[in-house]
C-alpha cells in the first residue's frame, strides 16, 4: 500500500497556503520557543505534545492580535452599521489550522514546525473541539462568522461560553454512553476574558407601577462575564469578535440576606447562579421547556443588548452631539438564529420604554426595524412554546410586554378580519388551549422586519403552511436565504489535495468567489484531470482507512465505495432506511455468495440526544447489524459497516474528503436545508437523496441526472398524509423488505435478546411519521444505480467533477452577501484593512476610501 503524500507535502506545492519566507519561518520558530519558555515555562526536555500545541497556538495568535486591534480601531473610525448574530450555539471546532489558513501562515508554520523536529498533524490533533453546538444550526453560525469577516462586515457573534459543550459519545456494547465534554480543562488559548465589561442580568422579582412607568424590582442578579474569541477573515486583515458570556455570581450573592448566618453555605450557593452557563442542552430539533434553558436564553439576550446599546452610545457620532435612538436601526442589525434568542424582542422594548423612556410606538418601530428572524425547522416538536407561569415567575416584566405586543397585534388582525376568531386564535402569540404558552416563533415574526427560511423548499413551506396566516398578512416580510458553508474550513483546510488541484486548474480566486468552480466544467472530459481528481480521492480514502484501522481495529478495503451517513441521529433523518438497505445488501450476498457485488464500506455516525429513546435504539440496531455483518466469513471484504463514534467537527474534516457517496435521505419536507450535503458535494462525493432541503437546489445547480434522487416528493408525502400511510401493505408486497423486518423482529441481530428491537419495529408499523417503508423500494433501486456507476470509474469521476463545479452557490459567502444586502442593509467590501505593520494614519486613509465607495 503506497503511502499517500502527507498534508504538509501537498501544502508546499501551491501558494494558497501562504509564502514560505526564510525570515517568516525564523520569526515563527523564535515565537514558538519564546512561548514554550515564557508562557508555558517548559524546556524541550520536559515539554509534552500538548505544550507544543499551546506554544504554536500562542505563536499563531500573536499574528492575530495586531489585526484584531486594528479592525476594532477601523470600525471606530468608520462607524459602520454593525451586525449582531445572536445564537445559543456556535459549533466552532478547532481554531489553529483555520487561523493559519485565513492568515496565510500555513506553509510557514509547517516549515517552522518541521525544522523544530515536530509533526504538525500531531500538534493539531491535541486541540479540543469547541463543541458549543449540537449540529447544523450551531455549525451554520460558525460558517457565517467566517464569511462575515471575509466579506469585511462589522459583525459580532454573541452566545454563551458553555463550560461543557456537546457530550462526548462513547459506544459501549453497541449502546451510546455520554461523557461530559470538559473542553476547557487545559485552558483555551484563543479566548480573552474581558472582566472590565462584566454586566448584570436580572431574574425573578416583581413589577411595580410608578408615575414614571413600570419598574422591575426585587430581582436576583447574575453577572455576565464576556470572553472574546478572534474571528479572522480570509487574507483581508479583518479580525472580528465572537463574544461569549459566562455566568458569575455577584460577590454579595446570598450574603445580603442578614438572616444567612452560614457564610460557607452562601459561598457554596454561588454555584446556583453560575450554573446558567455550565452546559449546552444536547437537543437537536427538539424543545425541552426547562427553567434553566429559559434562563440561558434570557441571559445571553440581556447581556448582549446592554453591550449593543453601550457600543451605540459610545460610537464616534455621539461623542459630541446629543443622543437619539432614531438612528438605532441604521446602525444596528440583530439576527435571531432560530427562536432561542427571541426574548431579545421584549428585552429591547423594556430597555427603550422603561429605562430610556421612549414612547411605546417609537420603541416598537425601532425594535421591528432592528430584528430579523431565521427559522430553522418545521417539526412541531422543535418549536419553542414557553409556559406563561414560568415567564410570570422568571421574567414578569417581559410577560407584560409580550401581552401588550399581542394585544396590539390582535387588534390589528381584528380590524382587518372582523369576527374571524379562528384566525385570531391561530395568530396569537399566546396559545390558550391547555396550559397557556407563548409561541416564540409568532413573537419573532411579529417583532421582526424580515423572516427567512434556509432553503427554497423550506421557505415555501413556511409561507404556504406553517406561518401561512402571517405571510398572507405581510408577504414582503418573508424571504429565503439558502444556507452555505465556508470553503476555507470545508475545502482548503480539510482537503488540501483537492484545493490545490483546483487552484492549479482555475487559479486561486475561487477561495473568495466559489462560483468560479464552474470553470471546472471545461475539464470534465480531460483525462489527466479526471485521473488527478480520482487520485486525490483515493489518497484521502487511504488516509481515512488508516485512521479507522488505528481507531477501530477494522481492516477496510480502500477500493470499496465509502458510503457515508453522518449527522445527528433522528427519526426524520432516516438512518433506519439506510440500515434496512445495509441488511438487504447483506441478505443478497448471503443468498448468492459468488455473484458479483460492488464492495462497500458503510459508515454511519452521529449523536443521539440523551433523552431520545428511539434514536438510541437506532444506534444499537446499527451497531448490532455491524457486529453480524463484519464477522460473517461469507461476506468477507465485500461489505463492512462502521458506526463512527463521537462524530464532531474535527471528525467531519477527516471523513468528508474520503467519502464517495453522501446519504441525504430525510423524508421530503422535514430537513429545512442541511449543510453536510453541501460539504460532501464540494469535496467530491456523489449524493443519494430525496428532494428535500438544499438537495433540491443542488440538483438544480448540477442538474438532476448528476445526483441519485429517489423517494416521494413533498406533494406525494402530503397526499399520503391525506390518504393515510399503511406500512403493512409495503411489508406484505415487498419480499426483501419483509425478510429484513422479520430478521430484526426475530432477534437475528440480537440473539441473546430477541425482543430487543420491538420498539423500532412497532414504530415502523404503527406510528412512523417519516414513512420509511414507503421509500424503501425506490431507495434500494436507486442504490443499485449507484453501484452500477461506481463500476465505471471514469464516468463516476466525471459526475464528481460536475458536482464540484456546481457547488459554488453553496458558499456561505453568497448566503451572507444576501443577508447583508437584503436584510441587514450593509454592503460587503473587498477593502483590506491596513496591516499592523503600517502606521495608524493608514486606517484614516482606508476609512476615507471606504466613504468614497
C-alpha positions in Angstrom: 0.0 0.0 0.0 1.7 3.2 -1.2 1.9 5.9 1.5 -0.1 9.0 0.4 1.6 12.4 0.4 1.3 14.0 3.8 -0.8 17.1 4.0 2.4 19.1 4.6 3.9 17.8 1.3 0.7 18.7 -0.5 0.5 22.1 1.0 4.1 23.0 -0.1 3.1 22.6 -3.8 0.9 25.7 -4.1 0.7 29.2 -2.7 -3.0 29.4 -1.4 -1.4 28.3 1.9 0.9 31.3 2.0 4.5 32.1 1.2 7.5 30.4 3.0 9.9 33.3 3.6 13.1 32.5 5.4 12.5 35.4 7.8 8.9 34.3 8.3 10.0 30.8 9.4 12.7 32.1 11.6 10.3 34.5 13.3 7.8 31.7 13.9 10.4 29.4 15.4 11.5 32.3 17.6 7.9 32.9 18.7 7.4 29.2 19.4 10.5 28.9 21.6 9.6 32.1 23.4 6.1 30.9 24.3 7.4 27.5 25.3 9.8 29.2 27.7 7.8 32.2 29.0 4.2 31.2 28.6 4.3 27.5 29.3 7.5 27.6 31.4 8.9 24.4 29.9 12.0 23.4 28.0 12.3 20.8 25.3 13.3 18.1 27.8 10.0 18.2 29.7 7.6 19.6 27.2 4.6 17.4 26.3 2.9 17.3 22.9 0.2 19.5 24.4 2.8 22.1 25.4 4.0 22.2 21.8 0.4 22.7 20.6 -0.1 25.6 23.1 3.2 27.1 22.1 2.2 27.0 18.4 -1.3 28.3 19.2 0.1 31.3 21.1 2.6 32.0 18.3 -0.2 32.0 15.7 -2.4 34.0 18.0 0.3 36.7 18.2 -0.2 37.2 14.4 -3.9 37.8 15.0 -3.7 40.4 17.8 -2.4 43.4 15.9 -5.0 42.8 13.2 -7.7 42.3 15.8 -7.0 45.6 17.5 -6.6 47.3 14.0 -10.0 46.0 13.0 -11.7 47.5 16.0 -9.9 50.8 15.5 -11.1 50.8 11.9 -14.7 50.2 12.9 -14.5 53.0 15.4 -13.2 55.4 12.7 -15.7 54.4 10.0 -18.6 53.8 12.4 -20.3 51.3 10.0 -23.7 49.7 10.7 -22.9 46.7 12.9 -24.4 43.3 12.6 -25.1 41.2 15.7 -25.6 37.5 15.2 -27.4 36.1 18.3 -27.2 32.3 18.7 -27.4 29.9 21.6 -24.9 27.7 19.6 -21.6 28.3 17.9 -20.1 24.9 16.8 -16.6 26.2 16.0 -14.5 23.0 16.1 -10.7 23.7 16.2 -9.2 27.1 15.7 -5.4 26.5 15.0 -5.4 25.3 11.4 -8.3 27.6 10.4 -6.4 30.6 11.8 -3.2 29.6 9.9 -5.3 29.2 6.6 -7.0 32.5 6.9 -3.8 34.4 7.8 -1.8 32.7 5.0 0.6 31.3 7.6 0.1 27.6 7.0 3.2 26.9 4.8 5.5 28.9 7.0 4.2 27.2 10.2 4.5 23.8 8.6 8.1 24.6 7.7 8.9 26.0 11.1 7.4 23.0 13.0 9.2 20.6 10.6 12.5 22.4 11.3 11.8 22.1 15.1 11.5 18.3 14.6 7.8 18.1 15.4 4.8 16.8 13.5 2.2 19.4 12.6 -0.7 16.9 12.4 0.1 15.5 15.9 0.0 19.1 17.2 -3.3 19.9 15.5 -4.8 16.8 17.0 -4.1 18.0 20.5 -6.6 20.8 20.2 -10.1 20.2 21.8 -13.0 21.0 19.6 -15.0 24.0 20.8 -18.2 21.9 20.8 -20.6 24.7 21.7 -23.4 23.4 19.4 -25.5 20.4 18.5 -25.4 20.2 14.8 -26.5 22.2 11.7 -27.7 25.4 13.4 -24.6 25.8 15.5 -22.2 25.0 12.7 -24.0 27.3 10.4 -23.4 30.1 12.9 -19.7 29.3 12.8 -19.5 29.3 9.0 -21.4 32.6 9.0 -18.8 34.2 11.3 -16.1 33.2 8.9 -17.9 34.7 5.9 -18.9 37.9 7.7 -15.2 38.5 8.5 -14.1 37.5 5.0 -16.7 40.0 3.5 -15.4 42.8 5.7 -18.7 43.2 7.6 -18.6 44.8 11.1 -20.2 41.8 12.6 -20.2 40.2 16.1 -21.3 36.7 17.2 -22.9 36.7 20.6 -23.6 33.5 22.6 -22.8 31.5 25.8 -19.5 30.2 26.9 -20.7 26.8 28.0 -18.3 25.1 30.4 -19.4 21.8 29.0 -20.2 21.6 25.3 -21.9 18.8 23.4 -21.2 15.5 25.3 -18.6 13.1 24.1 -20.2 9.9 22.7 -18.7 6.5 23.6 -20.1 3.3 22.2 -20.2 0.5 24.9 -21.6 -2.9 24.0 -23.2 -1.2 21.0 -25.0 1.5 23.1 -24.4 5.2 23.2 -22.9 6.4 26.5 -22.5 10.1 27.2 -19.4 11.6 28.8 -19.1 15.3 29.9 -17.1 17.4 27.4 -14.7 19.2 29.8 -13.2 21.2 26.8 -11.7 23.9 28.9 -9.7 21.7 31.4 -6.3 22.6 29.8 -7.3 26.2 29.1 -8.3 27.9 25.8 -5.5 29.9 24.1 -8.0 31.5 21.7 -10.1 33.4 24.2 -9.5 36.6 26.1 -11.6 37.3 29.3 -12.9 40.8 29.5 -13.9 41.3 33.2 -14.0 45.1 32.7 -17.1 44.7 30.5 -18.9 42.5 33.0 -22.7 43.2 33.1 -25.6 42.5 35.4 -28.5 40.3 34.3 -31.8 40.3 36.4 -34.2 37.4 37.1 -37.4 36.9 39.1 -38.6 39.9 41.2 -41.9 41.8 40.5 -43.2 44.7 38.6 -44.1 48.0 40.4 -46.3 50.5 38.6 -45.0 54.1 39.3 -45.7 57.5 38.0 -42.6 57.2 35.7 -43.9 53.9 34.4 -43.3 50.2 35.2 -40.3 49.2 37.3 -38.9 45.7 37.6 -37.8 45.4 41.2 -36.5 42.9 43.9 -34.7 40.9 41.2 -31.9 38.4 41.6 -28.7 39.5 39.8 -26.3 37.3 37.9 -23.2 38.8 36.3 -22.3 38.1 32.7 -18.5 37.9 32.1 -17.5 38.3 28.4 -14.9 36.1 26.7 -13.8 37.3 23.3 -12.5 35.0 20.5 -11.0 36.4 17.4 -12.6 35.6 14.0 -10.2 36.1 11.2 -11.4 36.8 7.6 -9.6 35.2 4.7 -6.4 37.1 3.8 -8.0 40.6 4.3 -6.6 41.6 7.7 -10.1 41.7 9.2 -10.4 40.1 12.6 -13.9 40.2 14.0 -15.1 39.2 17.5 -17.2 36.4 18.9 -18.2 37.3 22.4 -19.4 34.5 24.7 -20.9 35.2 28.1 -20.1 33.3 31.2 -22.3 33.5 34.4 -20.7 34.7 37.6 -22.4 35.2 41.0 -22.0 38.8 42.4 -19.7 39.0 45.4 -22.6 39.7 47.8 -24.6 36.8 46.5 -26.8 35.3 49.3 -24.8 37.4 51.8 -27.1 40.4 51.6 -29.8 38.5 53.5 -28.9 39.3 57.1 -30.6 36.1 58.1 -28.0 33.9 56.4 -25.6 33.2 59.2 -24.0 30.4 57.2 -21.2 32.2 55.3 -19.8 28.9 54.0 -23.1 27.8 52.6 -23.6 31.2 51.0 -20.3 30.9 49.1 -21.1 27.4 48.0 -24.5 28.5 46.7 -22.7 30.8 44.2 -22.8 27.7 42.0 -26.5 28.1 41.6 -26.1 31.4 39.7 -23.1 30.1 37.8 -24.9 27.0 36.6 -26.5 29.2 33.8 -23.5 28.8 31.6 -22.5 25.4 32.8 -23.8 23.1 30.0 -25.2 23.1 26.5 -28.6 21.5 26.2 -27.9 18.5 23.9 -31.2 18.5 21.9 -31.3 18.9 18.1 -34.7 19.8 16.6 -36.5 19.2 20.0 -37.8 21.7 22.5 -37.3 21.0 26.2 -39.1 23.6 28.3 -36.8 23.7 31.3 -36.4 26.7 33.5 -32.6 26.6 33.2 -32.8 26.7 29.4 -35.1 29.8 29.6 -32.5 31.4 31.9 -29.8 30.7 29.4 -31.9 32.2 26.6 -32.6 35.4 28.6 -29.0 35.6 30.0 -27.4 35.8 26.5 -30.0 38.3 25.3 -29.9 40.7 28.3 -26.1 40.8 28.4 -25.8 41.3 24.6 -28.4 44.1 24.3 -26.6 46.0 27.1 -23.4 45.7 25.1 -25.0 46.7 21.8 -26.5 49.8 23.4 -23.3 50.7 25.1 -21.4 50.5 21.8 -24.2 52.5 20.1 -23.9 55.2 22.7 -20.1 55.5 22.8 -19.7 55.5 19.0 -17.8 58.4 17.4 -21.0 60.1 16.3 -22.3 60.7 19.8 -19.1 61.9 21.4 -20.1 65.4 20.5 -23.8 65.5 19.6 -27.0 64.6 21.5 -28.1 61.0 21.8 -31.1 59.9 19.8 -32.3 56.3 19.3 -33.9 57.3 15.9 -30.8 56.2 14.1 -30.6 52.9 16.0 -31.8 50.7 13.2 -29.4 52.5 10.8 -26.5 51.5 13.0 -27.6 48.1 14.4 -28.9 44.9 12.8 -29.7 41.9 15.0 -30.2 38.5 13.5 -32.0 35.9 15.7 -30.7 32.4 14.9 -34.0 30.5 15.4 -36.3 31.5 18.3 -33.8 30.7 21.1 -32.8 34.4 21.5 -36.4 35.6 20.9 -36.5 37.2 24.4 -34.4 39.9 22.8 -37.6 41.4 21.4 -39.3 42.1 24.7 -36.0 42.9 26.3 -35.2 45.7 23.8 -38.7 47.1 24.3 -38.2 47.0 28.1 -34.9 49.0 27.7 -36.4 51.5 25.4 -39.7 52.1 27.3 -38.7 51.5 31.0 -35.1 52.8 31.0 -34.7 55.1 28.1 -38.3 56.4 28.4 -39.2 56.2 24.7 -43.0 56.1 24.0 -44.3 52.6 23.1 -44.9 53.3 19.4 -41.5 54.7 18.7 -39.8 51.9 20.7 -41.8 49.3 18.7 -41.0 50.8 15.4 -37.2 50.9 16.2 -37.4 47.3 17.6 -39.1 45.9 14.5 -36.6 47.6 12.2 -33.7 46.2 14.2 -34.6 42.5 14.4 -34.7 39.8 11.8 -35.5 36.1 12.4 -34.3 32.9 10.8 -36.5 29.9 11.1 -34.6 26.5 11.1 -37.3 23.8 11.4 -40.9 23.0 10.7 -41.0 20.0 13.0 -43.7 20.8 15.6 -41.8 19.2 18.5 -38.9 21.6 17.9 -41.0 24.9 18.1 -40.4 26.7 21.3 -43.6 27.3 23.4 -42.8 28.7 26.9 -45.4 28.2 29.7 -46.8 31.6 30.8 -46.5 30.5 34.5 -42.7 30.1 34.0 -42.3 33.5 32.4 -44.5 35.1 35.1 -42.1 33.9 37.8 -38.8 34.3 36.0 -39.4 37.4 33.8 -42.6 39.1 35.0 -42.0 42.5 33.1 -41.2 40.7 29.9 -44.5 38.7 30.1 -46.4 42.1 30.5 -44.6 43.4 27.4 -45.4 40.2 25.4 -49.1 40.6 26.4 -49.0 44.2 25.2 -47.4 43.3 21.9 -50.0 40.6 21.4 -52.9 43.0 22.2 -51.8 45.5 19.6 -51.1 42.7 17.1 -54.6 41.1 17.6 -56.3 44.5 17.5 -54.7 44.9 14.0 -56.0 41.5 12.9 -59.5 42.2 14.2 -59.5 45.4 12.2 -58.6 43.5 9.0 -60.7 40.4 9.6 -63.6 41.3 11.9 -65.2 38.3 13.6 -62.6 35.8 12.3 -61.9 34.2 15.7 -60.2 31.2 14.3 -57.6 33.4 12.6 -57.1 35.3 15.8 -56.5 32.1 17.7 -54.1 30.8 15.1 -52.1 34.1 15.0 -52.0 35.0 18.7 -48.6 35.0 20.5 -50.4 33.2 23.4 -51.7 29.7 22.9 -54.8 29.3 25.1 -55.6 25.6 24.8 -54.3 23.5 27.7 -51.6 25.3 29.7 -51.2 28.9 28.5 -48.0 29.2 26.4 -46.1 31.9 24.5 -45.4 30.8 20.9 -41.9 32.2 20.4 -42.0 31.9 16.6 -45.0 34.1 16.5 -43.2 36.6 18.7 -40.2 36.6 16.4 -42.4 37.1 13.3 -44.4 40.0 14.8 -41.3 41.6 16.2 -39.0 41.4 13.1 -38.9 43.2 9.7 -37.7 40.1 7.9 -38.3 36.4 8.4 -36.3 33.8 6.4 -36.2 30.1 5.8 -32.9 28.4 5.0 -33.6 26.7 1.6 -36.1 27.5 -1.2 -38.3 24.5 -0.4 -38.3 25.3 3.3 -39.0 29.0 2.8 -42.0 28.0 0.6 -43.3 25.6 3.3 -43.1 28.4 5.9 -45.0 30.7 3.7 -47.7 28.3 2.5 -48.1 26.1 5.5 -46.5 26.7 8.9 -46.8 30.5 9.0 -49.3 31.0 6.2 -51.6 33.4 8.1 -48.6 35.7 8.8 -47.3 35.6 5.2 -50.7 36.5 3.9 -50.7 39.5 6.2 -47.2 40.7 5.4 -45.9 38.8 2.3 -43.0 41.2 1.9 -41.6 40.2 5.3 -40.9 36.6 4.2 -37.6 35.7 2.4 -35.4 32.8 1.5 -31.7 32.6 2.3 -30.3 29.2 1.3 -27.6 28.1 3.7 -24.0 27.8 2.8 -20.6 26.5 4.1 -17.3 28.2 4.3 -14.9 27.0 1.6 -12.0 27.8 3.9 -12.6 25.1 6.5 -14.6 22.8 4.2 -12.1 22.7 1.3 -8.8 24.4 1.9 -8.4 23.2 5.5 -9.8 19.7 5.3 -9.0 18.7 1.7 -5.7 20.4 0.7 -5.1 17.9 -2.2 -8.4 18.9 -3.9 -8.0 22.6 -3.1 -4.6 22.7 -4.7 -5.6 20.6 -7.7 -8.5 23.1 -8.3 -6.1 26.1 -7.8 -3.7 24.6 -10.4 -6.6 24.2 -12.9 -8.5 27.6 -12.5 -6.4 29.8 -10.2 -6.7 30.7 -6.6 -9.5 33.3 -6.8 -12.2 30.7 -6.2 -11.5 30.6 -2.5 -13.3 34.0 -2.2 -15.6 33.6 -5.2 -16.7 30.0 -5.2 -18.9 30.4 -8.3 -15.6 30.2 -10.2 -15.7 26.5 -9.7 -18.0 26.5 -12.8 -14.8 26.7 -14.8 -14.1 23.1 -13.9 -16.9 22.1 -16.4 -14.4 22.7 -19.2 -12.2 19.9 -17.7 -14.9 17.2 -17.4 -13.5 15.3 -20.4 -9.9 16.0 -19.7 -8.4 12.5 -19.0 -5.4 13.9 -17.0 -7.7 16.0 -14.7 -10.1 13.0 -14.3 -7.1 10.9 -13.2 -5.9 13.6 -10.8 -9.3 14.1 -9.2 -9.6 10.3 -8.8 -6.1 10.1 -7.2 -6.9 12.9 -4.6 -10.0 10.9 -3.6 -8.0 7.7 -3.4 -5.3 9.3 -1.2 -8.0 10.7 1.1 -9.7 7.3 1.4 -6.3 5.6 2.1 -5.6 8.1 4.9 -9.1 7.7 6.4 -8.9 3.9 6.1 -5.6 4.0 8.1 -7.4 6.2 10.7 -10.2 3.7 11.0 -7.8 0.8 11.4 -6.0 2.7 14.2 -9.2 3.7 16.0 -11.5 0.7 15.4 -9.1 -2.2 14.6 -11.3 -2.9 11.5 -9.5 -3.7 8.2 -11.0 -1.5 5.5 -10.9 -2.2 1.8 -9.8 1.2 0.4 -11.1 0.2 -3.1 -14.6 -0.2 -1.7 -17.2 2.5 -2.1 -17.2 4.7 1.0 -20.9 5.2 1.7 -21.3 7.8 4.5 -24.3 8.9 6.6 -23.1 11.3 9.3 -25.5 13.7 11.1 -27.5 13.8 14.3 -29.5 10.6 14.9 -33.2 11.4 14.4 -36.1 9.5 13.0 -36.7 12.2 10.3 -33.1 11.8 9.0 -33.9 8.1 8.5 -30.8 6.3 9.5 -33.2 3.4 9.7 -33.8 3.5 6.0 -30.0 3.2 5.4 -29.9 0.4 7.9 -32.6 -1.6 6.1 -30.6 -1.2 2.9 -27.5 -2.5 4.6 -29.3 -5.6 5.7 -30.8 -6.0 2.2 -27.2 -6.0 0.7 -26.2 -8.5 3.4 -29.0 -10.8 2.5 -28.2 -10.6 -1.2 -24.6 -11.5 -0.5 -25.6 -14.5 1.7 -28.1 -15.7 -0.9 -25.6 -15.6 -3.8 -22.1 -15.5 -2.3 -20.3 -15.8 -5.7 -22.5 -13.3 -7.6 -20.7 -10.0 -8.5 -21.0 -7.4 -5.8 -19.7 -3.8 -5.7 -17.8 -3.7 -2.4 -19.0 -1.0 0.1 -17.9 0.4 3.4 -21.0 1.8 5.0 -20.1 4.5 7.6 -22.8 5.8 9.9 -22.2 8.3 12.6 -23.9 10.9 14.8 -25.0 11.6 18.3 -28.5 10.9 19.8 -30.0 13.3 22.3 -29.5 11.6 25.7 -33.3 11.5 26.4 -34.3 10.4 22.9 -35.0 6.7 23.4 -35.8 5.8 19.7 -32.6 7.5 18.5 -30.5 5.5 21.0 -32.3 2.3 19.9 -31.4 3.1 16.2 -27.7 3.3 17.2 -27.9 0.0 19.0 -29.6 -1.6 15.9 -26.8 -0.2 13.6 -24.0 -1.5 15.9 -25.8 -4.9 16.2 -26.1 -5.2 12.4 -22.5 -4.2 12.0 -21.4 -6.9 14.5 -23.2 -9.6 12.5 -22.0 -8.4 9.1 -18.4 -7.7 10.0 -18.0 -11.1 11.5 -19.6 -13.2 8.7 -16.9 -15.0 6.7 -19.3 -15.3 3.7 -19.3 -11.5 3.4 -15.5 -11.1 3.5 -14.4 -7.6 2.4 -17.5 -7.0 0.2 -19.4 -5.2 2.9 -18.3 -3.6 6.1 -20.4 -1.5 8.5 -18.8 1.0 10.9 -20.6 3.2 13.4 -18.4 6.3 13.7 -18.0 7.2 17.4 -18.3 10.7 18.6 -19.0 12.5 15.3 -17.9 16.2 15.6 -16.5 19.0 13.5 -12.9 17.7 13.6 -14.0 14.2 12.6 -16.2 15.6 9.8 -13.0 17.2 8.5 -11.5 13.7 8.2 -14.4 11.7 6.8 -15.9 14.1 4.3 -12.9 14.3 2.0 -12.8 10.5 1.9 -16.4 9.9 1.0 -17.7 8.5 -2.3 -21.4 8.5 -1.6 -23.2 11.0 0.6 -26.5 10.0 2.2 -29.1 12.8 2.4 -32.3 10.7 2.8 -34.7 12.6 5.1 -38.4 12.4 4.3 -39.3 15.2 1.9 -40.4 18.3 3.7 -38.6 17.6 7.0 -34.9 18.8 6.6 -35.0 22.6 6.4 -31.8 22.7 4.4 -28.9 20.6 5.6 -25.3 21.7 5.2 -23.5 18.4 5.4 -24.9 17.7 1.9 -23.0 20.8 0.6 -19.7 19.8 2.3 -19.8 16.4 0.6 -20.6 17.9 -2.8 -17.7 20.3 -2.5 -15.4 17.5 -1.5 -16.1 15.2 -4.5 -18.7 12.8 -3.1 -21.9 12.0 -5.1 -25.3 12.4 -3.3 -28.1 9.9 -2.9 -31.0 11.9 -1.6 -34.6 12.9 -1.5 -35.9 16.1 -3.0 -35.7 17.8 0.5 -33.9 20.9 1.9 -31.0 22.1 -0.2 -30.8 18.8 -2.1 -33.4 20.4 -4.4 -31.1 23.3 -5.2 -28.1 21.0 -5.5 -30.0 19.0 -8.1 -30.9 22.3 -9.9 -27.3 23.5 -9.9 -25.7 20.2 -11.0 -28.8 19.1 -12.9 -30.8 16.2 -11.6 -29.1 13.4 -13.6 -25.9 14.1 -11.7 -27.4 13.2 -8.3 -29.1 10.0 -7.3 -32.6 11.3 -6.4 -35.2 8.9 -5.1 -38.4 8.8 -3.0 -41.6 10.7 -2.5 -41.8 14.5 -3.2 -43.2 16.9 -0.7 -46.5 16.8 -2.6 -46.6 13.0 -2.6 -45.9 12.9 1.2 -48.8 15.4 1.7 -51.1 13.3 -0.4 -50.1 10.2 1.6 -50.9 12.1 4.8 -54.4 12.7 3.5 -55.0 9.1 2.5 -53.2 7.6 5.5 -49.9 5.8 5.4 -50.2 2.0 5.7 -46.9 0.4 6.5 -48.3 -3.1 6.4 -49.1 -3.0 2.7 -45.4 -2.3 1.9 -44.3 -5.1 4.2 -46.6 -7.6 2.6 -45.9 -6.6 -1.0 -42.1 -6.3 -1.0 -40.4 -9.6 -0.2 -36.9 -8.2 0.6 -38.4 -5.7 3.0 -40.4 -8.4 4.7 -37.3 -10.5 5.1 -35.3 -7.6 6.7 -38.0 -6.7 9.1 -38.6 -10.3 10.1 -34.9 -10.7 10.9 -34.9 -7.6 13.1 -38.1 -8.8 14.8 -37.0 -12.4 15.3 -33.7 -11.4 17.0 -31.4 -12.4 14.2 -29.3 -9.3 15.1 -29.8 -9.7 18.8 -29.9 -13.5 19.5 -29.4 -13.0 23.3 -32.4 -10.6 23.4 -34.8 -11.5 20.6 -37.2 -8.8 21.7 -34.6 -6.0 21.8 -35.8 -4.1 18.8 -39.5 -4.4 19.4 -39.8 -0.6 19.9 -38.3 0.0 16.5 -40.4 -2.5 14.5 -43.6 -1.4 16.4 -42.9 2.2 15.5 -42.2 1.3 11.8 -45.6 -0.5 11.5 -47.8 1.7 13.7 -46.6 5.2 14.1 -43.8 6.0 11.6 -44.3 9.8 10.9 -41.4 9.6 8.4 -42.7 6.7 6.2 -39.5 4.6 5.9 -41.3 1.7 4.2 -42.9 4.0 1.6 -39.4 5.0 0.2 -37.7 1.6 0.7 -38.2 0.2 -2.8 -37.2 3.5 -4.5 -34.1 3.8 -2.3 -32.9 0.2 -2.9 -33.3 0.6 -6.7 -31.5 3.9 -6.6 -28.6 2.3 -4.7 -28.3 -0.3 -7.5 -27.8 2.6 -9.9 -25.1 3.9 -7.6 -23.2 0.6 -7.6 -23.5 0.3 -11.4 -21.9 3.7 -11.9 -19.2 3.0 -9.4 -18.0 0.1 -11.6 -17.2 2.7 -14.3 -14.6 4.9 -12.5 -14.2 7.4 -15.4 -18.0 8.1 -15.6 -18.2 8.3 -11.8 -15.3 10.8 -11.6 -16.8 12.9 -14.4 -20.0 13.1 -12.4 -17.9 14.1 -9.4 -16.3 17.0 -11.4 -19.8 18.2 -12.5 -20.9 18.2 -8.9 -17.8 20.1 -7.6 -18.2 22.6 -10.5 -21.8 23.2 -9.4 -21.1 23.7 -5.6 -20.3 27.4 -5.9 -23.8 28.6 -4.9 -23.4 26.8 -1.6 -20.6 29.1 -0.2 -21.7 30.9 3.0 -20.1 34.0 1.4 -23.0 34.0 -1.0 -25.5 33.4 1.8 -24.0 36.2 3.9 -23.9 38.7 1.0 -27.6 38.1 0.6 -28.4 38.6 4.3 -26.2 41.8 4.2 -27.8 43.5 1.2 -31.4 42.2 1.5 -31.9 42.1 5.3 -29.2 44.0 7.2 -28.7 46.9 4.9 -24.9 46.7 4.7 -22.5 46.2 1.8 -19.8 43.5 1.7 -16.4 45.0 0.8 -13.1 43.8 -0.7 -11.2 46.6 1.1 -8.2 45.4 3.1 -7.7 46.9 6.5 -4.1 48.1 6.7 -1.9 45.5 8.5 -0.4 46.3 11.9 3.0 47.0 10.2 1.6 50.2 8.6 1.2 53.4 10.6 -2.1 54.3 12.3 -2.7 57.1 9.6 -3.3 54.3 7.1 -6.5 53.5 8.9 -7.9 57.0 8.3 -6.9 56.8 4.6 -8.7 53.4 4.2 -11.7 54.9 6.1 -11.8 57.8 3.6 -11.6 55.3 0.7 -14.5 53.4 2.1 -16.6 56.5 2.5 -16.0 57.3 -1.2 -17.2 53.9 -2.2 
